[in-house]
Amino acid sequence: MCHMKCNNEENKSILTRRNFIKGATGGTLLGASLFSHTSRTKASSNARSTMLEGPASRYVPKIKAAFVRRKEEYGMRWPGAVYDGEAAIRHYHQQIEIAGKKYGVNMNIRQIPLYSLEETERWVTEAKAENPDGLFFVVLDRQEHSWPSAFKVLESNIPTVVFSPVGTAFTTNTTHADAMNKGFICSTDDFTQAESGIKMLKAGAKLRETKVVVLRGKERKNAEIKHFGTKLIYVPAKSFLDEYNKTPITAEIRQMAENYVKNAKQMTGSTMQDVLNGIKSYLVAKNIIEREGADAITMDCLGALGKTKVSLPCIAWSRLNDEGVPAACEADLTAVTTHCLVQYLFDRPGYQQDPVPDTSKRSLIGAHCSCPTRLNGFSEAPEPYYLTFHHGKRDAVPKTIWKVGQRVTVIDVVFNQTDGNRRNFAHRFPIDKEDKRPEMIISSGEVIENISVPPSGGCVVSVNIKLDGIDDPSDVLAYPGFHQLFFYGDYKRELQDYCRLFNIRPLVI
């Protein structure tokens, strides 16, 4: 089994290479709120932000915040004379500042509440000119211009979080806001839900700023993923092969490989040379990311390397994702987008997999060969793993053991309604040609087993998930999407909220 001591030794070997990536670090943590139950030291968060070279790691999101209420006393009208509006402003102002510092977000908070609809309109006009990454609007009144002001802010087309503490809204107020289908409405005294909205705004900004290396084809070009704004740098796939062939097996590579073998529960099938080759692929990928000034990577691995003796990047991708660097297999743009989103929102890696139906258990098996080990979070101890070969009986692959009984989430970002297997669920989610929004497939469930491969066939990491509320065999035989990500924790509600905030159509299975 892997122990923290072993992984500390492993991390030391990573730090020696050009100070690029620190092991076991990730994005800013939400602490005790909805998104994370882990903790990360200030030092490790700073280390990640300075060691990564890409624009997303350097970008500081900007959020504009304001309060709205009547200028006069509340009196008999809600929230009533019992509600101390001045104390509420001081309290929530402080909470917003704390959240901004926690996440490394620049919070521009208006000091004086908006006392009229005209003031709100001017504030919205200013916001459009400043082009912040999001708006955070605190409703401290149920009367007069307060909710009409919230509607004006939601209509700005800037991603908006509306926080309405108890006493400042009836359902007659929030019904219209809900029908607008814009923004994230938090009608609650629980500020952690509103705080999670700040994390979402940050994640959306980072996703827009993210630069992804796409190792595919022969042409070098730039592109952008519509709606999300993620930047793509296409680099000829041969670049990886060329760099791999000229990279020697160094003492650093040997040390990292030895740590991998030492930390594994067992090594079967693969050899030490296979592990050395896998670590070399990791360093090659890391060098390319650094050279391109990128944040993430995906590669047509089978197309570029499948017919060669060069190690497929299974260990490389597993390790990069463990370190908070999104890495997707098979040049899959939806998968790398989903990797980024999971890491930015939940501070843990996701597992990209090929979906396999299990009709006996009415469950979904996720099979692939590049599973990360830090499934509990970047700052948490890794899950135990074996070292074995790829399903093609080559290379070295970490076979991560998932905790049986662990709650998990399934997610797949779909760019348009005609993408692949999304059409399988057209009977439940009819295709609307007028709706141009991207979609997000979302499920939650529980790990029921780690399938042994061999004797079963397929990829060596094959984890079986019993999805909530699914008992019809058609629901697993025709589960939509491909290369969906599995990740630890039940975050179905949070992903639905994110979809509301960023105008994505949720397909909750």
N, C-alpha and C positions, 0 to 999 in steps of 0.2 A: 504493500500500500504506500501511496505517496504521503510523506510527512512534510510539515512546514519547513523543518530544518533543511531537508533535501532541496526544496524549492527555493529557499533563500540562496543556497549554493548555486543553483541553476541560474537564478536571476543575476548573480554576480558576473557570470560568464557573459550574459547579454549586455551588461552595462559597459563592457570593455570595447564594444564595437561602435565607434564614432558617436557615442552618446545619443543614439537615435531613438530607441524604444526602451522603456523600462518595463520589465516583466511584471505582470499582475497589476497593471494600472489601467484606468479607463477614464470615462467622462466624469463630470462632477456628480456627486452623490446627493440624493434627496434626503438622506438620513432616515428619520422615523416616519416619513410620509408614505404615500401610496406606492411609490415606484421602487423602493428599495428597502431591504432590511439588513443591509451591510453597512460597514463603516470603513472609511478610508482616511488615512492621515493626510494632513495638509501638505506634507512634504511630497507624498506620492502623487497627489493631484497636480502640484506645481511641476513635478518632474515630467509628467506626461505632456503637459502643455508646452514645455520648453523643448522637449526632445523631439516631438513630432514636427515635421517640416511643412505639412500641408496647410492650406488656407483655413480649413475648418477648425484646426487646433489653435490657430492664432486669432480667430475671429471672436470679438466680444459683442454679443447680441445687445441690442438697444430696445428697451421697452418703455413706453410712455404710460404713466399712470395718473389717475385723477379720482376724486371723490365727488359725489353729487348729492345735494339735499336742499331743503328750503333754508332761507336765511333766518326766518323767524323761529320761535320755539315750536316744538312738535305739538304740544297741547293734547287735545283729545284725539287727533287724527294720527294713525299709525306712522311710525312705531310708538308714538305716545310719549307723554311726559315722563313715563317710567324709564325711557331709554336715554342714556347719557351720550348724546351724539358727539360732543367734544372729546369725551374720553375714548369713544370708539375710533375717532379719527386718529388720535394719538397712538392708540394701540395698533391699529391696522397699518398706519404709516411705519411704525417700528417693525412690524412683521414683514412688510414689503421690503424694507431696507435689509433686514436680516436675510431674506430669501435671495435678494440680488447679490449679496456678498457670498452666500453659500454657493451659488451657481456660477459666479463670475459674470453676472449680467449687469449692464448699466441701466439702472432704474431711474428714469427721469420723472419724479413725482411732483405734481402740481401742489403747491403749499396751501392754496386757498380753494375750498370746494367750489364747484360750479353751481351758482345760485340761480341760474336761469337757462332756458333752452337756447337763448342767443349766445350765452357764454359757452355752452356745450358745442354749438355749431362752429364758433370760432376756434375752439380747442381741436375739433375734428379737422378743420381746414389746416391748422398748424401741423397736425399729425401727418396729413397727406403730403405736405411740403417737406417735412423732415424725413418721411419714409422709414419709420422705425420697424423693427422686426415683429412688434406686437403691441397691443393696447391692453391695459389692466384697469378695469373700470369698477369702482366700488360704489354700490348703491346704498346710501344710508337714509333713505326715505321712501315711503310708498306713495307719496302725494305729488301733486303739482306736476312739475316738469321732469321728475326723476326717471320714471320709466320711459317716457318719450325721449329723454336724453340717451338712455341705454339703447333704444332702437336706432337713434341716429349714429351712435358709435358702431353698432353691429352692421349698419349699412355702409360703413366706410370702406369695406372690402380689405381692411387690414385685420389680420388674425387677432381676435379679441377674446379675452377672458372677462366675464362679468361676475363679480362676487356680490351676493345679496344676502347679508346676515338675516337670521330669523327676526321677523317683525317689519321687514321692509318690502315684502311681496306677498300678494295673494296669488293663487293660480290664475286669476284673471289678468294679472300682470305678466306672468311668465308664459302663459299660453301663446301670446303673440310672439314673444321672443323665440319660443320653441318652433313655432310655425315658420319663422324666417329661415330656420335651418342654417344659421350662421353663428359661429362662435361657440364658446364653452360656457354654459350658464351654471354657476355654482350657487344654489339657493340653500344655504346651510350656515350654521355657526362654526362648522369644522373648517378652519382656515387651511388645514393641510390639503383639502381638495383644491382650493383656489391656488395654493402654493404649487401643487402638481401642474396646474395650468401654466405657471411660469416655466417649469421644467419642459413642458411641451413646446412652448414658444421658443425656448432655447434650442430644443432638438430640431424644430422645423428650420430655424436659421442655420444651424450647423449642417443640416442636410442640404440646404441650398448652396452653402459655401463649399461643400465637400468636392474634392477632386479625386476621381477614380482612374487608375491605370487599367486599361483594357488591353491585355496581350492577346491579340487576335489578328489574323490576316497578314498582309504584306505592306499595307499602307499606313502611314502616320497621319492622323487627322484629329480634329477636335469636334466634340458634339456636346449636346446638353439634353438631359432628360426633362421632357415637358412636365409642367405642373410643379415638379419638385425642385427644378433648377440645378440639380446635381451636374457637375461638369465631368466630361469624359475625355480622357487622352488615350486615343488608340495608338498603341506601339506595336510594331511588327512582332509576331510571336517568336520569330527566330532570334530576337534580342535576348530572350531568356536562355535559349539553347547556347548562344554564343558566349554569354557571360558565365553560364554554368561550366562550359568546357575550359574556360581560361581561369577558373577559380580553383586554387589548390586546396587540399585538405590541410588546414592549419591546426596549430595547437588549440586554438579557440574552438574550432569545430569538433576536435576530438574530445575536449572537456565537456562540451554541451551534449555530445552523443553519449558519453559515459554517464552523465547525469540522467539522461533519458532512460538508459538501461537500468541504472541503479534504482531509480524511482518507480520503475514498472513492477507490477506484481510478478510478471513472468514474461519471458520472450520466447515465442514459438514461431517457427517458420522463417522469419526474417533473420538476418545476420547483422553483426556489427557494421559491416560495410554498407548494408542497406540503410542503417541508421545514420551513418556518416554522410551518405549521399542525400538523405532527406534533410539533414541539417544544412548541408551545402545549398540545397534548393531554397531553404528558408533565408539564408544570408543573401542569396542572389535576388530573391524577391524583395527583401528589405532594401538592398542597394538600389534597385530600380525605383521603388517607391520614393526613396530619399532623393535620388537624382532628378526625378520628375517633379519633386515638390508636391507629392500627392498625399492623400489621407487613407486611401483604400486601394484594393487591387482585385482584379478577376482575370482569369486566363482560360483560353481554350486549351485546357491541359491535355485532354486526350488527342485533340487534333494536332497540337504542337509537339507532344512528347510521346504519344501512345506507341508509335512505331520505332522509337529510339530506345536506347538502354538508359537514358537519363531518368533519374528518379522523378516520378510524378510528385506534385507538391502536397501530398497528404499531410505529412508532418508539418510542412511549412505553413499551410493554411490553418491547421489546428493551433499551432503555436502563435501565429499572428492574431487570430481571434482571441486567444487567451490573453494576449497583451493589449487588447483594445484597439486593434487595427483590423477593420472589416476586410475579410478575404473570402471571395466567393468562387466556387468551382465553375468550370465550363463556360466562362465568359457570359454568365447569366446576369443581365442587368437588373432584372426584377429582384433576383436573390441578393445582389450586392446592395441594392437600395434597402431591402428588408434588413440585411445585416447592420447597416448603418443605423437604421431607425431603432432596432432593438438595443444596440449598444448605447446610443445617445439617450434613450429614454430610461433604460432599466439597468445600466451599468453591469452588464453581463453579456457573454457571447451567446449567439444562437447556433443551432445545428442545422445546416442545410442538408436536405435529404431527398431521396427518391421515395414517393409514397407507394406503399404496398398494402392492398386490402387483406384483412384477415376476417373472413366471413364467419368462421366458427365463433370467434370472440366478439364479432361486430366492432372491430378495432382497426386502427391504422398503424402500420409498421413504417418507421422511418429508417431507411437504409442508405448509408454512405460510408466513406472512408476517411473523412477529414474532421471528425468530431473534436471540438475543443474539450478541455478537461476542467476548466474553471467555471463549471455550470452554475455554481452558487453565487458567483460574482467575482469581479476582477481581483478584489482584495481578500477573497476567501480561499481556504484550502481547496486544492483540486480534488475531483473525484478520482478514485483508483482507476488504473488502466493497465492493460496488457500491451505488449508490442507483438505484432504479428504481420503477416504479409497482406497485400491488397487482394481483392477477389480474383485478380489475374495471376496470383501466386508470384508477385514481384514486389519490390520496395518494402518499406517499413511503415506501418500504420499504427497509431495509438488507438486501441480499442477501449474506449471509455465505458465504464460501468455506471449506468444510470440507477438512481435509488428507486427501488420498487415502492409504490405508494406516493411518490413525489407528484405534487400538482404541477402541471405544465400548461403552456400556451402554445397554440399553433397559429402562425401568421404567414401570410403571403401577400405582398403588394402586387397588384395586377394593373398594368398601365392602361389597358382598354378592355372592353367587354368581349372582344373576340379573341383574346389571348388563350391559346391552348385549351386545357381542360376546364377552364372557367365555364365553358358552355355546357358542361355536364349537369350543372345545377340550374339550368335555364328555367326548369319547371318551378323552382322555388324563388329564383331571382330573375324575373323576365328581363331580357335584354331590351334596353330602352335606347334607341338610336339617337334620341335627342339629348340624352344624358352623357356628356363627354367626360365626366369625372373619372379619375382612376378609382380602383376598388381595392379593398383590403379584405381578404379572407381571414376570418378569426374563429378559432375554436379553443376550448379548454378541456382538460381531461387529466388523466392520471396514468403514471407508468405502471404497467402490469407485468412486464418481463423484459429481460435482455435475451434475445434469441441467439443461440449458439450457431455460429457460422465458421467452419462446417460443424455438424453435418448438413444444416440447411445451406442453401445457396445464396448468392447475392453479396452485397457489401458486408464487410465484417462487423461494422457497428450497425446493429439492427435492433432498434428499441420499439417496443409495442406499447401503444397508447390507447387506452379506452376513453373515447371522447364522451363528454357529457351529453345526455339526451339523445344518443344515437342508438337505435336498435334495428332499424330497417337495413337489410344488407345492401340496398341500393345506395345508402348514404356513405358507405365505405367503398363500394365498388365504383362509384362515380364521384368520389370526393374531388372537389374542384382544385385547380391549380397544379403546380409542379415545383419541386425544389422549395416547398414550404419550409419555414424554420420552426423547429421545436426549441423552446427554452424554458428554464425552470421558473415556476411561479404562475399563479393564476391572474393574468392581467387583461382579461377580456373586456372588462368595463373601462379600464384606462385607455385601451386601444379604440374603443367606440367613442370615447370623449375626444381622443386625438383626431379621429375622422371628422367629427363635428367641427373642430377648430380649424382644420385645414382642407375642408371641402372634399373629402374622400368618401366614397360610398362604401359603408361597411356591409360585408356579407357574413353574418354571424351564423355559423353552422352548429 
